[in-house]
Amino acid sequence: MPIHHSARRSRPSSVVTILVGIALAISISGQSFADAPQATSDAVAPDTVIDEAFARSSQGFSSDELLVRDDLRADFLKAVAQIADLQDTSTWTDDQQRQLFLRLLGLRKAGKLTTSATRRAKPVDDDVQVIAEMAGRAVMDRHRMTTDQLLADPRTYRELTEEARKLSPDVDAYAVRRTLLRLRKTRRLRPELVLQVADWQREVTTYSLDELKQTDVPTRPGVYLFKDASGYLYIGEAVNLAERLKQHFDGSHNAALAMMLQSPRSENVSVELHVFAADSPASKSAMRRAYESELIRSRSPKYNVRP
């Protein structure tokens, strides 16, 4: 018989605040979002080269637009190589490229770019906002990084597209990146407080429903998020993820989720797993429930009772 959770989902936010405080006291020494990779002092090219390369490659667009367009990114890297008389960009590592893009953004924020934007990008479809937010959050939660850091690093830049296409295979990757920037400006992507205050020692992985059913799901404690292109569907926690997910697949106690999982629409469902280490604060049920409750509160899954 599956264990029901609906009654405890409505705990007051004040309780969550207390639990977050406890988590902070337990494990504040872990890495924070501010500790995510930054440009290092041994930069690939000096600031004057980056500034000139931006002037040559931006086509009048902003540094943000350059960051999200494949063609402008490639042109920028080529311009850096030409100006600095460096080797062909095809030999550059992802870390070197990340440093360049982060430094470009640093110059913009410091007001040190000498080229102003004179062109605006065309609007993108607003329908991708839900997909962009879920894909962006998954990558940022996984790597504990900001939107700028995600887009600057070629690895997470590609990972964002992979996450988005698990939700909607035909989604426009450029539109997802543009929308992510808009969400950043409106602070929609700020990590939940509970995710920031402690080192949760977690692994974040996303699977399609078919992939998950063929995967050896960890038996460790964790939080799971069912989602599709329309948004988050259901968020739950478990002391044993493998056992709990099997209960959902065999016949979820949540009627709406059970109906979804048994319908043809389940082909488009993916599941994001936050798997905690044995010595994580989330090995304690109170901590895990605080984590779960904060995600339910902020991400508003359709089939959960609101905290």
Order of alpha helices (4+ residues) and beta strands (2+ residues): alpha-alpha-alpha-alpha-alpha-alpha-alpha-alpha-alpha-alpha-beta-alpha-beta-beta-alpha-alpha-beta-alpha
